[in-house]
């Protein structure tokens, strides 16, 4: 990981410093100090940090290091920069004790400049505002600082004040990618100067602490380890009457509390008081302010709160499981209020508690944090967009309660995908709109989950870690918009692109705008579709040709600055990934444009190099040891793909019922005419040479699947999964032929619930059938997958095209004693664990007779 970078940008020169007026404060002359920095006689740690950061930045701008003195030092010059709660500031009616904790003031008095604010962070914010707004010093990511040099510098009179739009602004993103993940000094300074309260030490204003932790806290009050064996009644009941007591070693997940149980309420109140008192004692020892937010919120990874008769009665009365939860939270809040009036009890509206209760209202000392589920809202669109109507209505339901509101917003998607398979998307326009909406709605607390690749931990599962387009922009820009939602978005983008890409700003801005415009045109929502469906929709051939043109221009413009090129390479990784997973589709869909696309071999070469260059700028040696193996999986997967593996869809040939004889032999003529889907290895260490062939045909009655394998390569089972447009699905597991004739078919019906989770449907029966044939050399299977198992029918239109949309996935599983790797008919399954049934589908193209 590179040491701290100072990026000098000359194009942002400030005209106000070019001439000096008699009233100006002179900072430096010809690289020599012309002023001093003065702090209180006994500065707080935060004030000392602010003074040091100011002196460092001014030295970078002017070349002169301004001395720092306390105000009781002898022989001080009559003028200077007064940082913090100085006597001079109080004399001029700027008193830190009278300012709100994050309120800041910048005011010229004669030839002196006051930079002060409330405690703990107000003074640091005053310094940050001065440096950015007056001198053009901008911190764009933990490693990139924009400095505009002025060896001679004077400051005209200033009188400005402000405070962030939201009292709490916690954005966690995974920066920096090395260790310590979020506690290192580089990341700390980047976060604090951009007013992110998710990071900081006591000396830099601390961070937004919460008691006992930030989210999913039920298990911190009553844990499975402590009570499961002796008091199962403390835990939630499921629909079968069973108490769910096993948290699988994670006290924040897999269990809930029975919130109507009187002993649960008593214990939670007792432990809440202890948590608060312990936090007070720790804060006093650490010489900081104690947290005033107690988080009492449901755990993660369950389908319900509690379905015992008492809890369910409240939920039925209130029309939502938020009913019993809020009644419980209110009970605890009332019990704490007299002894701890400064404490706010925060809970979550999340998953099954998202809908506000009909009649209950939160107590005045309760905050409800609305968690805009990643399965509900399309992050590329504002919450006010008609496509996000459901989420908007849920938010309005809580807003109507006139209670304290917080928001947990997702600026990333949580879709399983092949390791290293990324697709462009961006949400900065949506952030701009949403921050104004939340500010105007009275939201007090913003929590943003925006992890980039490895952001959830360096050892993140490579099939869920994501590489997001212009992630540094959404991180920096998001923090800026949480601070000042009304600022001009174009100006914000100009600052970022000129500072982050330098001479490559124009082509990189063009790529950003094209991504934003392209996704705005799409009728689909990024949260509703699998990764490759979004990839194909975004990345048509024209888009890819333009993207490569802009990236090439950007690389050429920054040829003399290898580090700045890594900013461009980061974005090229995403575009190259889409190309490597879609190449054949891109070349087939628009051959004329495709001649401008690069050669696969060249893309593979630079893809590996781009990853290498990028991660060596953002990881320290310890982080590299953990990140490189994960990256290598994705790169190897792309290298294992053959061009013919990168088609977008499975193709089924239309036939008539009279064409097929179900005997498992695959001797009918149409099977030889049908397109072949290959089986690809899940494990990138295995060669991509599986001899299995999959062929597809269809009628208005059924989808027919023909499977052929050499007998010595035969799998033990195949799994064929079909998902309809409404996300209802059926998985048919085939035991491959041990003899000739009809074979076993094991069905599993499923659908997606309102929260985006998969649930089994146990009251459906499958009528689909399978026949197999086995010879000394070959194992073959014919599967009749009836449309009626999923939909009423698939009736072709007059042109023979089916009026249905389906996604198809086929997996193979080796015999228990086999050394053959598990394979899949879709490259979207490579790199995942065997048996994952819900995921990487390719569209099924029902090819009509007229298309032959």
C-alpha positions in Angstrom: 0.0 0.0 0.0 1.3 3.4 -1.0 2.3 5.9 1.6 0.2 9.1 1.8 -0.1 10.7 -1.7 0.1 14.4 -2.2 -1.6 15.1 -5.6 -0.8 18.6 -6.8 -3.5 20.1 -9.1 -2.8 23.5 -10.6 -6.1 23.9 -12.4 -8.0 24.9 -9.3 -6.1 28.1 -8.7 -8.0 30.6 -6.5 -8.1 34.2 -7.8 -8.8 35.5 -4.3 -5.2 34.9 -3.4 -3.6 36.6 -6.3 -3.8 40.1 -4.9 -3.5 41.3 -1.3 -5.6 43.9 0.3 -4.8 45.8 3.5 -7.5 43.9 5.4 -6.3 40.5 4.4 -4.7 38.0 6.7 -1.2 37.2 5.3 -0.4 33.5 5.7 2.9 33.2 3.8 5.1 35.2 1.5 7.4 33.6 -1.0 7.3 30.3 0.9 8.0 32.0 4.3 5.6 32.0 7.2 3.8 35.3 7.7 1.4 34.3 10.5 1.0 31.9 13.5 -1.6 29.4 14.7 -2.9 30.0 18.2 -4.8 27.5 20.3 -6.4 27.8 23.8 -4.0 27.7 26.7 -5.1 24.1 27.4 -6.4 22.9 24.1 -8.6 19.8 24.0 -7.2 16.8 22.0 -9.5 17.7 19.2 -8.4 21.3 19.1 -4.7 20.2 19.1 -5.5 17.9 16.2 -7.3 20.7 14.3 -4.3 23.0 14.7 -1.8 20.4 13.5 -3.9 19.5 10.5 -4.2 23.2 9.6 -0.4 23.7 9.9 0.3 20.6 7.8 -2.1 21.6 5.0 -0.8 25.2 4.9 2.8 23.9 4.6 1.7 21.7 1.7 0.0 24.7 0.0 2.7 27.4 0.7 5.8 25.5 1.6 5.9 27.4 5.0 5.2 25.6 8.3 3.2 28.0 10.5 4.3 27.8 14.2 1.6 26.7 16.7 1.4 28.5 20.0 -1.0 28.4 22.9 -2.7 31.8 23.6 -0.8 32.2 26.9 2.6 32.0 25.2 4.7 35.2 25.6 5.4 37.6 22.7 2.7 36.4 20.4 2.2 38.5 17.3 -1.0 40.7 17.3 -2.6 38.7 14.5 -3.0 35.1 13.5 -5.2 32.1 13.0 -7.0 31.3 16.3 -8.1 27.6 16.5 -10.6 26.5 19.0 -12.2 28.0 22.1 -9.7 30.8 22.6 -10.2 33.8 24.8 -10.0 35.9 21.6 -12.9 34.0 20.1 -15.0 34.3 23.3 -14.3 38.0 23.4 -15.9 38.2 20.0 -19.0 36.2 21.0 -17.8 32.8 19.6 -18.0 30.4 22.5 -17.6 26.7 21.9 -19.8 25.9 24.9 -22.7 27.7 23.3 -22.4 26.0 20.0 -23.9 22.6 19.0 -21.4 19.7 19.0 -20.7 19.9 15.3 -21.5 23.5 14.6 -18.6 25.5 13.2 -17.7 29.2 12.8 -15.1 30.9 10.6 -14.9 34.6 11.2 -12.3 37.3 10.4 -11.6 39.9 13.1 -9.3 42.5 11.8 -6.2 40.7 10.5 -7.0 37.6 12.5 -9.1 34.6 11.7 -11.2 32.6 14.2 -11.7 28.8 13.4 -13.8 27.4 16.2 -16.8 25.2 16.8 -18.8 23.1 19.2 -17.3 20.1 21.0 -16.0 17.6 20.1 -15.8 18.1 16.3 -16.8 21.6 15.5 -13.3 23.1 15.5 -12.0 20.3 13.2 -14.9 21.0 10.9 -14.1 24.7 10.9 -10.6 23.9 9.8 -11.8 21.5 7.1 -14.3 24.0 5.7 -11.6 26.7 5.6 -9.1 24.4 3.8 -11.6 23.2 1.2 -13.7 26.2 0.5 -11.0 28.9 0.7 -7.8 27.0 -0.3 -9.1 24.1 -2.5 -7.6 21.4 -0.2 -9.7 18.3 -0.9 -9.4 14.7 0.4 -11.0 12.5 -2.3 -10.1 9.1 -0.8 -7.8 8.0 1.9 -4.8 8.1 -0.4 -5.6 11.1 -2.7 -5.3 14.7 -1.5 -5.8 17.6 -3.8 -3.5 20.6 -3.1 -3.5 23.9 -4.9 0.0 25.5 -4.3 0.4 29.2 -3.4 3.8 30.2 -2.1 2.4 33.6 -1.3 -1.0 33.4 0.3 -3.4 35.9 1.9 -7.0 35.4 3.0 -9.7 38.0 2.6 -12.3 38.6 5.3 -14.6 35.6 6.0 -17.7 35.2 8.0 -19.2 31.8 7.6 -20.9 29.2 9.8 -22.8 25.9 9.5 -23.3 22.4 10.7 -24.0 19.1 9.0 -27.5 18.4 7.8 -27.7 15.2 9.9 -26.4 14.9 13.5 -25.0 11.4 12.8 -23.5 10.4 9.4 -22.0 7.0 9.5 -20.8 5.7 6.1 -18.8 2.4 6.2 -17.2 1.4 3.0 -14.1 -0.6 3.7 -11.5 2.1 3.0 -8.7 1.6 3.4 -8.3 -1.9 2.2 -5.3 -2.6 4.4 -5.1 -3.3 8.1 -6.3 -1.8 10.4 -9.4 -1.8 8.3 -11.2 1.3 9.5 -8.9 2.6 12.3 -5.7 3.6 10.6 -4.7 7.3 10.6 -5.0 7.6 6.8 -8.6 6.5 6.8 -9.4 8.4 10.0 -8.3 11.7 8.5 -10.2 11.1 5.2 -13.4 10.3 7.1 -13.2 13.2 9.6 -12.3 16.0 7.3 -15.3 14.9 5.1 -17.5 14.8 8.3 -18.1 11.1 8.4 -18.9 10.1 12.0 -18.2 6.4 11.5 -14.5 6.8 12.2 -12.2 8.6 14.6 -10.3 8.6 17.8 -10.8 10.7 20.9 -8.0 13.0 19.7 -9.9 13.7 16.4 -13.4 14.0 17.7 -14.2 10.4 18.3 -16.9 8.6 16.3 -20.7 7.9 16.7 -20.5 5.3 19.5 -23.6 3.2 20.3 -24.4 1.0 23.2 -23.8 -2.0 23.2 -23.0 -2.0 19.5 -24.5 -0.5 16.2 -27.1 -3.0 15.0 -28.8 -6.4 15.6 -28.3 -6.3 19.3 -31.0 -8.6 20.8 -28.4 -11.3 21.4 -26.2 -8.9 23.3 -28.9 -8.6 25.9 -30.1 -12.2 26.0 -27.8 -14.7 24.3 -28.3 -18.3 23.3 -25.1 -19.3 25.1 -26.5 -18.0 28.4 -30.2 -18.9 28.2 -31.0 -21.4 25.4 -30.7 -24.5 27.6 -32.4 -23.2 30.7 -35.0 -20.7 29.3 -36.0 -21.5 25.8 -39.2 -19.4 26.4 -37.0 -16.3 26.2 -36.6 -16.8 22.5 -38.9 -16.4 19.5 -41.3 -19.1 18.4 -41.7 -20.1 14.8 -44.8 -21.0 12.9 -44.5 -24.7 14.0 -44.4 -23.7 17.7 -40.7 -24.3 18.1 -38.5 -21.9 20.0 -35.5 -20.8 17.9 -32.6 -20.9 20.4 -29.5 -21.6 18.3 -27.7 -18.5 17.1 -25.0 -20.7 15.4 -22.3 -18.8 17.3 -23.4 -15.4 16.2 -25.3 -13.5 18.9 -26.5 -11.0 16.3 -28.3 -13.5 14.0 -30.5 -16.6 13.7 -32.6 -16.0 16.8 -35.0 -13.4 18.1 -36.5 -12.6 21.5 -40.0 -13.3 22.7 -40.7 -9.6 23.3 -43.9 -10.1 25.3 -42.2 -12.4 27.9 -42.0 -10.5 31.2 -38.7 -12.0 32.2 -37.2 -10.9 28.9 -38.4 -7.4 29.5 -37.0 -7.3 33.0 -33.6 -8.7 32.0 -33.3 -6.3 29.0 -34.1 -3.3 31.3 -31.5 -4.4 33.8 -28.9 -5.0 31.3 -29.6 -1.7 29.5 -28.9 0.1 32.7 -25.7 -1.8 33.1 -24.6 -1.1 29.6 -25.2 2.6 30.0 -23.4 2.8 33.3 -20.4 0.8 31.9 -20.3 3.2 29.0 -20.2 6.2 31.3 -17.3 4.7 33.3 -15.3 3.8 30.1 -15.9 7.3 28.6 -14.7 9.0 31.8 -11.6 6.8 31.8 -10.9 7.6 28.1 -11.7 11.3 28.6 -14.4 11.4 26.0 -18.2 12.0 25.8 -20.2 8.9 26.6 -22.6 7.5 24.0 -26.2 8.6 24.4 -27.7 6.0 22.0 -28.8 2.6 23.2 -29.4 0.2 20.3 -32.1 -2.4 21.0 -32.9 -4.0 17.6 -33.9 -7.3 16.1 -31.3 -9.8 15.1 -30.6 -10.7 11.5 -31.3 -13.7 9.3 -34.8 -14.8 10.5 -38.2 -14.7 8.7 -40.2 -13.5 11.7 -39.9 -11.8 15.1 -41.9 -14.1 17.3 -45.1 -16.0 16.5 -46.1 -17.1 20.0 -49.8 -16.4 20.7 -49.1 -13.2 22.7 -46.7 -11.7 20.2 -48.8 -12.7 17.2 -51.9 -11.2 18.7 -50.2 -7.8 18.8 -48.8 -8.2 15.3 -52.3 -9.1 14.0 -53.8 -6.1 15.8 -51.2 -3.7 14.4 -50.9 -5.2 10.9 -47.2 -5.8 11.2 -44.6 -7.4 13.4 -43.4 -3.9 14.1 -46.3 -3.9 16.6 -45.0 -6.3 19.2 -41.4 -5.0 18.7 -42.4 -1.3 19.2 -44.5 -2.2 22.2 -41.5 -3.9 23.7 -39.1 -1.0 22.8 -41.5 1.6 24.3 -41.7 -0.4 27.5 -37.9 -0.4 27.9 -37.7 3.3 26.9 -40.2 4.3 29.6 -38.3 2.3 32.2 -35.0 4.1 31.4 -36.3 7.6 30.9 -36.4 8.9 34.5 -32.9 7.6 35.4 -31.3 8.3 32.0 -33.2 11.1 30.3 -30.3 11.8 27.9 -30.5 8.3 26.4 -32.2 7.6 23.1 -33.3 4.0 22.6 -32.9 3.2 18.9 -34.5 0.3 17.2 -34.9 -0.8 13.5 -37.7 -1.0 11.0 -36.2 -3.9 9.0 -37.5 -6.8 7.0 -40.6 -8.0 8.8 -40.8 -4.8 10.9 -40.5 -2.4 8.0 -44.2 -1.6 8.0 -45.2 0.9 10.7 -47.9 -0.4 13.2 -51.4 0.8 12.8 -51.9 2.5 16.2 -48.7 2.4 18.3 -46.4 5.4 18.3 -42.7 5.5 19.5 -42.0 7.1 22.8 -40.3 10.5 22.6 -37.0 8.9 23.7 -37.2 6.2 20.9 -35.6 6.5 17.5 -36.7 4.2 14.7 -34.0 3.6 12.1 -35.7 2.8 8.8 -33.6 0.2 6.9 -34.3 0.4 3.2 -34.0 -3.3 2.4 -31.5 -4.1 -0.3 -34.2 -6.4 -1.8 -36.8 -3.6 -2.0 -35.4 -0.4 -3.3 -33.4 0.1 -6.5 -30.4 2.0 -5.3 -29.8 3.5 -8.8 -33.1 5.4 -8.5 -34.2 8.0 -6.0 -36.6 6.8 -3.3 -39.2 9.1 -4.9 -39.0 7.3 -8.3 -42.2 5.3 -9.1 -40.1 2.1 -9.3 -39.4 2.6 -5.6 -43.0 3.3 -4.6 -43.1 0.4 -2.1 -40.1 1.6 -0.1 -41.3 5.2 -0.2 -44.7 4.2 1.2 -43.0 2.2 4.0 -40.8 5.2 4.8 -43.8 7.6 4.8 -45.6 5.2 7.2 -42.9 5.8 9.9 -42.6 9.5 9.0 -46.4 9.9 9.8 -45.6 8.7 13.4 -43.8 12.1 14.0 -41.1 10.2 15.8 -37.3 10.5 15.9 -36.2 8.9 12.6 -33.0 7.4 11.4 -32.2 5.8 8.0 -29.9 2.9 7.1 -29.4 3.1 3.3 -27.7 0.5 1.1 -25.4 1.9 -1.6 -24.4 -1.5 -2.9 -26.2 -4.6 -4.1 -26.1 -8.0 -2.4 -26.4 -10.4 -5.3 -24.4 -13.6 -5.5 -22.3 -13.7 -8.6 -19.3 -15.5 -10.0 -16.1 -14.4 -8.3 -14.7 -11.5 -10.3 -17.8 -10.9 -12.3 -18.7 -7.2 -12.1 -21.1 -5.0 -13.9 -21.3 -1.1 -14.1 -23.8 0.8 -12.0 -23.8 4.1 -10.2 -26.1 5.8 -7.7 -24.7 9.3 -7.1 -27.8 11.0 -8.7 -30.0 9.0 -6.4 -27.9 9.9 -3.4 -28.3 13.6 -4.2 -32.1 13.3 -4.3 -32.4 11.0 -1.3 -30.3 13.2 1.0 -32.6 16.2 0.4 -35.6 14.0 1.0 -34.3 12.6 4.3 -33.2 16.0 5.5 -36.6 17.5 4.7 -38.3 14.5 6.4 -36.6 15.3 9.7 -34.1 12.3 9.7 -31.5 12.7 12.5 -29.2 9.8 11.8 -27.9 8.4 8.5 -26.1 5.0 8.3 -24.8 4.1 4.9 -23.6 0.6 4.0 -21.5 0.9 0.9 -18.8 -1.8 1.0 -16.7 -2.1 -2.1 -14.9 -5.3 -3.0 -13.5 -6.8 0.3 -15.3 -4.0 2.2 -17.1 -6.4 4.4 -13.8 -7.9 5.5 -10.7 -8.9 3.5 -11.7 -12.6 3.5 -15.2 -11.9 2.1 -16.8 -14.6 0.0 -15.6 -13.8 -3.5 -19.0 -14.5 -4.9 -20.6 -11.7 -3.0 -17.8 -9.1 -2.8 -18.5 -6.4 -5.3 -16.5 -4.0 -7.4 -18.7 -0.9 -7.8 -18.3 1.7 -10.5 -16.7 4.9 -9.4 -16.8 3.7 -5.8 -14.4 6.5 -4.6 -16.9 9.0 -6.0 -19.9 7.6 -4.3 -18.0 7.4 -1.0 -16.6 10.9 -1.1 -19.6 12.4 -2.8 -22.0 10.7 -0.4 -20.2 12.1 2.6 -20.4 15.6 1.0 -24.1 15.3 0.3 -24.8 14.0 3.8 -23.1 17.2 5.0 -24.8 19.6 2.6 -27.6 18.0 0.6 -28.4 21.2 -1.4 -25.0 21.6 -3.0 -24.8 21.6 -6.8 -24.1 18.1 -8.0 -22.3 19.2 -11.2 -19.9 21.3 -9.2 -19.3 18.4 -6.8 -18.6 16.1 -9.8 -16.3 18.7 -11.4 -14.2 18.8 -8.2 -14.0 15.1 -8.0 -13.1 14.3 -11.6 -10.6 17.1 -12.0 -8.9 16.1 -8.7 -9.1 12.4 -9.0 -8.3 11.9 -12.7 -6.4 15.1 -13.6 -5.9 15.3 -17.3 -8.2 12.3 -17.8 -11.1 14.1 -16.2 -13.1 14.6 -19.4 -13.2 11.0 -20.7 -13.7 9.6 -17.2 -16.6 12.0 -16.7 -18.0 10.9 -20.0 -17.9 7.2 -18.8 -19.6 8.1 -15.6 -22.4 10.0 -17.3 -23.0 7.2 -19.8 -23.3 4.7 -17.1 -25.8 6.9 -15.2 -27.8 7.7 -18.4 -27.8 4.1 -19.5 -29.2 2.7 -16.3 -31.8 5.4 -16.3 -33.1 4.1 -19.6 -33.5 0.5 -18.5 -36.9 -0.8 -17.6 -35.5 -3.3 -15.1 -34.3 -2.7 -11.5 -30.8 -3.7 -10.5 -32.2 -5.4 -7.3 -34.6 -7.6 -9.2 -32.3 -9.4 -11.6 -29.3 -11.6 -11.5 -25.9 -10.1 -12.2 -25.6 -11.3 -15.8 -29.0 -10.0 -16.7 -28.1 -6.5 -15.5 -24.7 -6.8 -17.2 -26.2 -7.7 -20.5 -28.8 -4.9 -20.2 -26.2 -2.3 -19.4 -23.4 -3.4 -21.6 -24.6 -3.6 -25.2 -21.9 -3.5 -27.9 -22.2 0.3 -28.5 -21.8 1.0 -24.8 -18.7 -1.2 -24.6 -17.0 0.4 -27.6 -17.6 3.9 -26.1 -16.4 2.8 -22.7 -13.2 1.4 -24.1 -12.6 4.5 -26.2 -12.9 6.7 -23.1 -10.7 4.4 -21.0 -8.0 4.4 -23.7 -8.1 8.2 -23.9 -7.8 8.4 -20.1 -4.9 6.0 -19.9 -3.1 8.0 -22.6 -3.7 11.3 -20.9 -2.1 10.0 -17.6 0.7 8.1 -19.1 3.3 10.0 -17.1 1.6 9.3 -13.8 1.4 5.6 -13.0 -0.4 6.1 -9.7 -3.1 8.2 -11.2 -3.5 5.5 -13.8 -4.6 3.1 -11.1 -7.7 5.2 -10.6 -8.5 4.5 -14.3 -7.5 0.9 -14.1 -9.9 0.4 -11.3 -12.8 1.4 -13.5 -11.4 -0.7 -16.4 -11.4 -3.8 -14.3 -15.2 -3.6 -14.2 -15.6 -2.9 -17.9 -13.1 -5.7 -18.8 -15.0 -8.1 -16.5 -18.2 -7.5 -18.3 -16.5 -8.0 -21.6 -14.9 -11.3 -20.5 -18.3 -12.7 -19.4 -20.3 -11.4 -22.4 -17.9 -11.4 -25.3 -19.7 -13.9 -27.6 -23.0 -12.2 -27.0 -21.5 -8.7 -27.7 -19.9 -9.9 -31.0 -23.1 -11.8 -32.2 -25.5 -9.0 -31.3 -23.8 -6.2 -33.2 -21.0 -7.5 -35.5 -20.4 -4.1 -37.1 -19.7 -2.4 -33.8 -17.9 -5.4 -32.4 -14.9 -5.0 -34.7 -13.8 -2.1 -32.5 -13.8 -4.3 -29.4 -10.4 -5.5 -28.1 -9.0 -9.0 -28.5 -9.8 -11.4 -25.6 -6.2 -12.3 -25.1 -5.2 -8.6 -24.7 -8.1 -8.0 -22.2 -7.1 -11.0 -20.2 -3.5 -9.9 -20.0 -4.3 -6.4 -18.9 -7.1 -7.5 -16.5 -4.5 -9.4 -14.5 -2.1 -6.4 -14.6 -4.8 -3.9 -13.7 -5.7 -5.9 -10.6 -2.1 -6.1 -9.6 -1.4 -2.4 -10.0 -4.7 -1.4 -8.3 -4.4 -3.5 -5.2 -0.8 -2.6 -4.6 -1.8 1.0 -4.2 -4.5 0.3 -1.6 -3.4 -2.8 0.4 -0.6 -3.0 2.9 1.5 -6.2 2.8 -0.7 -8.0 5.4 -3.8 -7.1 3.4 -2.2 -8.2 0.1 -1.7 -11.7 1.5 -5.4 -12.1 2.1 -6.7 -10.2 -1.0 -4.5 -11.7 -3.7 -5.9 -15.3 -3.4 -9.5 -14.0 -3.7 -8.7 -11.9 -6.7 -6.8 -14.8 -8.3 -10.0 -16.9 -8.2 -11.9 -14.4 -10.2 -9.1 -13.8 -12.7 -8.6 -17.6 -13.2 -12.4 -18.0 -13.8 -12.3 -15.5 -16.6 -9.2 -17.1 -18.1 -10.9 -20.5 -18.0 -13.9 -19.3 -20.0 -13.9 -20.0 -23.7 -15.4 -17.5 -26.0 -18.3 -19.8 -26.8 -19.1 -20.0 -23.0 -19.9 -16.3 -23.0 -23.2 -16.3 -24.8 -26.0 -14.6 -22.9 -28.7 -17.2 -23.0 -29.7 -20.9 -23.3 -31.4 -21.6 -26.6 -34.3 -24.2 -26.9 -35.5 -25.3 -30.3 -39.2 -25.4 -30.9 -40.6 -28.8 -31.9 -44.0 -30.5 -32.1 -45.1 -33.1 -29.6 -45.0 -35.7 -32.4 -41.3 -35.1 -32.8 -40.2 -36.6 -29.5 -40.3 -40.2 -28.2 -39.4 -40.2 -24.5 -37.0 -43.1 -24.2 -33.8 -41.4 -23.0 -32.0 -42.2 -26.2 -31.7 -38.7 -27.9 -32.0 -40.3 -31.3 -34.5 -37.8 -32.7 -33.3 -35.6 -35.5 -34.1 -32.3 -33.7 -31.6 -33.2 -30.9 -28.8 -33.0 -33.4 -30.1 -29.6 -34.7 -30.4 -28.1 -31.2 -27.8 -25.8 -29.8 -25.5 -27.3 -27.2 -24.9 -25.8 -23.8 -21.5 -26.7 -22.3 -20.9 -27.7 -18.7 -18.3 -25.6 -17.0 -16.2 -26.3 -13.8 -17.1 -24.6 -10.6 -13.5 -24.9 -9.3 -11.1 -22.7 -11.3 -8.4 -25.3 -10.6 -10.1 -27.8 -12.8 -9.7 -27.7 -16.6 -12.6 -26.4 -18.7 -13.0 -29.7 -20.7 -16.1 -31.4 -19.5 -17.5 -33.6 -22.3 -21.1 -33.3 -21.2 -23.6 -31.8 -23.7 -26.9 -30.2 -22.8 -29.5 -29.7 -25.5 -32.9 -28.0 -25.2 -36.2 -28.2 -27.1 -39.7 -27.0 -26.3 -43.4 -27.2 -27.1 -46.3 -25.4 -25.7 -46.5 -28.4 -23.2 -43.0 -28.7 -21.9 -39.3 -27.8 -22.0 -37.3 -30.9 -23.0 -33.7 -31.3 -21.7 -31.4 -33.8 -23.3 -28.2 -34.7 -21.4 -25.4 -36.8 -22.8 -22.2 -37.9 -21.0 -19.5 -40.5 -21.6 -20.1 -43.3 -19.2 -16.8 -42.9 -17.5 -17.5 -39.2 -16.9 -21.1 -39.5 -15.8 -22.3 -37.5 -12.8 -24.3 -38.9 -10.0 -27.1 -36.3 -10.3 -28.2 -33.3 -12.3 -30.2 -30.4 -11.0 -32.3 -28.5 -13.5 -33.9 -25.3 -12.2 -36.4 -23.1 -14.0 -37.4 -19.7 -12.7 -40.5 -17.9 -14.1 -40.7 -14.1 -14.5 -42.5 -13.8 -11.2 -39.5 -15.5 -9.5 -41.4 -18.7 -8.7 -39.1 -21.6 -9.4 -38.9 -25.4 -9.6 -35.7 -27.4 -9.2 -35.8 -31.0 -10.5 -33.0 -33.2 -9.3 -32.3 -36.2 -11.6 -30.6 -39.4 -10.5 -28.8 -40.3 -13.6 -29.5 -43.6 -15.2 -28.4 -46.7 -13.5 -30.5 -48.7 -16.0 -32.7 -48.0 -19.0 -36.2 -46.6 -18.5 -38.0 -44.0 -16.3 -35.8 -42.3 -13.8 -36.4 -40.7 -10.4 -37.2 -36.9 -10.4 -37.1 -35.1 -7.0 -38.9 -31.7 -7.2 -38.3 -28.7 -5.0 -40.7 -25.7 -5.5 -39.8 -22.3 -4.2 -40.7 -18.7 -4.4 -39.4 -15.4 -3.1 -41.1 -13.8 -0.2 -41.9 -10.1 0.3 -38.5 -9.6 1.9 -36.6 -11.1 -1.1 -35.9 -14.4 0.7 -36.4 -17.9 -0.7 -39.2 -20.0 0.8 -40.1 -23.6 0.0 -43.6 -24.3 -1.4 -44.6 -27.7 -0.1 -48.2 -28.0 -1.3 -47.3 -28.4 -5.0 -46.6 -31.6 -6.9 -44.6 -32.0 -10.1 -45.8 -34.0 -13.1 -42.5 -33.7 -14.9 -40.9 -36.9 -16.0 -37.4 -38.3 -16.9 -36.2 -41.3 -19.0 -32.7 -42.5 -19.1 -30.6 -44.9 -21.2 -27.2 -46.4 -20.4 -24.8 -48.2 -22.7 -21.2 -49.3 -22.4 -20.0 -45.9 -23.6 -22.7 -43.3 -23.0 -25.3 -42.2 -20.4 -28.2 -40.2 -21.8 -31.3 -38.6 -20.3 -34.4 -36.9 -21.6 -36.3 -34.7 -19.2 -39.9 -33.5 -19.8 -40.1 -30.3 -17.7 -43.8 -29.4 -17.8 -44.6 -25.7 -18.1 -47.7 -26.4 -16.0 -45.5 -27.1 -13.0 -44.7 -23.3 -13.0 -47.2 -21.5 -15.2 -50.5 -22.3 -16.9 -49.1 -22.7 -20.4 -46.5 -21.4 -22.9 -48.5 -20.6 -26.0 -46.6 -19.4 -29.0 -47.8 -16.2 -30.8 -48.5 -16.3 -34.6 -44.8 -15.9 -35.2 -44.1 -18.9 -33.0 -42.4 -16.9 -30.2 -43.3 -17.8 -26.6 -44.8 -15.1 -24.5 -43.0 -16.1 -21.3 -39.7 -15.2 -19.7 -37.7 -17.9 -17.9 -34.3 -18.3 -16.4 -32.6 -21.7 -16.5 -29.8 -23.2 -14.5 -28.3 -26.7 -14.8 -25.8 -28.2 -12.3 -24.1 -31.5 -12.1 -22.9 -33.3 -9.0 -20.3 -36.0 -9.0 -20.6 -39.4 -7.3 -19.4 -39.5 -3.7 -16.2 -41.4 -4.7 -15.6 -39.3 -7.9 -12.7 -37.0 -8.3 -14.5 -35.1 -11.0 -15.3 -31.4 -10.2 -18.9 -30.3 -10.0 -20.0 -28.6 -13.2 -22.6 -26.2 -14.4 -24.2 -25.2 -17.7 -23.8 -21.6 -16.8 -20.6 -19.7 -16.3 -22.5 -17.7 -13.6 -22.1 -20.7 -11.3 -18.4 -21.0 -11.4 -16.6 -20.5 -8.1 -19.6 -21.2 -5.9 -20.2 -24.0 -3.5 -22.0 -27.1 -4.8 -25.7 -27.2 -4.1 -26.5 -23.6 -4.1 -29.9 -23.7 -5.8 -31.1 -20.1 -6.0 -28.8 -18.3 -8.2 -26.9 -17.6 -11.3 -29.5 -18.2 -14.0 -29.2 -17.5 -17.7 -32.2 -16.4 -19.7 -34.0 -19.2 -21.7 -34.5 -18.2 -25.3 -37.4 -20.3 -26.7 -36.4 -20.3 -30.3 -39.4 -20.5 -32.7 -39.6 -22.7 -35.8 -39.5 -19.5 -37.9 -36.0 -18.7 -36.4 -34.4 -21.9 -37.7 
